[in-house]
């Protein structure tokens, strides 16, 4: 088999939707699985829709996710330029070839003329006006006008487009790797514009010429492009490139969390969830979005989540590293039906990633946040802290929120908890426990638990009551990890200090 060459070909028209990242991911996985090449191509021929900063956003998103292109603008490669706006001459030569071969023609009809015709047809009951084989011989184009007339119009600089001459009464068959055979009747297809009046190609022409010249072997893209594929196959035929035509795979939609319709960028704001990889600052608040990155996601978890939105490994396995995804991936296991965007599932993946991450690594990631609070715990302490709290969080910043009182030098006690749970009768027991703890030489949770519980029994008080008070003394409230785990983490001096301070505070607040 030829080496696999795939491309991710976004148009820089704004922030890259998370569905686009999934498309990039599937392309990347296929390329890596077969030691092929993953290409980034920027399809920027529609000047009206060009948005400054969008290309940079796309590149930053891909790099954050770890989907680094092997070829692309700024990434090198022998098939560039990889920005379509820099390939004008290439399209020009190819369009001339199609005109010469009789597969395309000049159309001089102005927008006003076409609008008027569309209106006329609509008034006569035809609401689906198409510039096609049925009407092309009634229009102002190089098929109908004499050669002299065409030359005169061209020499005069009359504006024109170039259209594909769709052959009549044929069936075009696309072999889609996900959907099987898809047929198009050419009567249904219009004579698509290939070159616009501004001299730039349309998506259809540029896409096919580039896929051919860049030796693309597989086109993996969203299913919204399936209806265009009939035209694309006709273009391959018109150029005589059928033999090297890429294989097509059209990916199913990503659906809204309730399964009703396609996930849109507005769903993010509506539901307070990210639907973009990284944040995008648009001109207005409505056009600005928070990304998965800023939400606190690990890129590995995002890829894992996205991989399973449409692809099924065929086993029960849900957690995959990127290498495991590469190994397991196959286009055949991509489903036809849409997949629901389940944000809770995305959070679950991130939680699993946090659980699986070494404590030292979590500590490294958390440290800037802790330092921003003016604290600088030792590496060992912060790693142990992360280990103790990681099963309580979905996102890294939450590691601070759920346990900051263990990092701060002093704990602030919740007065409600104190007044509800403190009973002066517990004072002697609390004092004894504090004293016993101050005499211990080793400070591991299990041994502490056994020792303290024995002590409580000897005092003849309810263990629950004292344990709650110990919790308030250490955590300031009724929440937090196990009391003895907290003691082990804090170590003897800090534990004893917190208990002594708490006793003082309880006594004062009771009086
Ligand atoms: N430029 C198209 C897009 O924005 C590319 C579609 C394709 O992959 O052919 O999605």
Boltz pocket constraint, residues with backbone or C-beta under 6 A from the ligand:
constraints:
  - pocket:
      binder: B
      contacts: [[A, 7], [A, 8], [A, 9], [A, 10], [A, 11], [A, 43], [A, 203], [A, 207], [A, 220], [A, 221], [A, 222], [A, 225]]
      max_distance: 6.0
